[in-house]
């Protein structure tokens, strides 16, 4: 047997196993790479969605960080909520339901479809 590649492993995780954090009050100078570096300290991050304001060409100030499991997400939320990343205000970190995240995903898909 060959080990599964990372993407294949992630496909095998059910949505129920993955847990998403919503991070609010992000400063525009914080990059997606920085978010990955910071939040990966608490466990396996499976995805980060960091929406951009296309007109202003800068981040909208919030992001979604999805973890492979509940424990990692809880540790990250507890450690990072109401902390300062070095610029701007303190960030707010909350665990959101899969349903909330998926509705955001559907909204993104609709925007892309309408944009084409």
N, C-alpha and C positions, 0 to 999 in steps of 0.2 A: 504494500500500500504506500502511496505517495502522500505526503502531507498536503492538506488543502491549502490553496493560496488564500491570502488574507481576504480578498473580496468574496471568495466562495465561503469562507468561514462566516463572514458577516451576513451573507444571504441566509445562512442556516439559523441565525438568531431571529427569534420571533420578535415582533414589535413589542410584545409584552415584556420581553427580557430587557430590551433597550429602554433607557430612561433619558429624557431630555431636560436640559436646564435652559431657562431663558435668562439671559444676562442683559440688564438694562443699564442706562446711563454710561455707556461706553464712550470715551473720548474719540474724536475723529482720527487721532494719531495712533490709536491702537490698531495693529494689523491682525489679519486672520492667523498669520503664522505665530504672532505673539500669544493670541488666545490659545492656539494649539499647544504651545510650549507651556503656558501657565496651567491649563486645565488637564493636560496629560499627566501631570504630577499625581493626580488622584485616581488614575485608572485608565483603561483603554477607551479613548475617544474614537467613536465610529464615524462621526461626521460633524462638521461645523457649517452652519449657514449664517453668513454675515451680510445681510442685504445692503446694497448700495443705492444711494439716491443718484439716479443716472443723470439728472440735470445738473446737480451740484458736483457730481463726480467725487462723492465722499460717502463714508458709511452713514447709515441712518441712526446709529447710536444704540442698537441692540443686536443680539446674536442668539442663536440656538446652538447649544453644544450637546450632542447625543453621546451617551455612554453605553457600553456593552452591558452594564448591570447596575442595579439599584444602589448597591453599596458604594460604588465609586461616585455616583451622582450625589448621593447624600453627603459623602465626605467633602466633595467639592463645594456643594451648596453651603454647608456649615462653615467651612474654612474661608470661603471667598465672599460670602454675602457681607455687604457694607464695608468692603475694603477698597483701598485706593491703589490703582495700578501705576501710580507715578505721575499721571496727568489727569486733569479734570476732577469730577466729583467721584465719590465712592460709588462703586457698582452695586447693583441689586441683583441677587442670584436666587431664582426660584425654580423648583421642580415643577414641570408642567405635565399634563396627561398626554398620552400618545394621541388621543383624539384631537387635542388642541394642536399638537405639532403637525399631525396629518392634515388638519384643515388648513394650516399655513402652507403645507406642501401643495395641496390642491389649488390654493390661491396663486401660488407661484406658477404652477403649470398653466393655469388659465391666463395669467398675464403674458407668459411666453407665447401661448397659442394665439392670443389676441394681437400680440406685437408683430407676429410673422406676417 
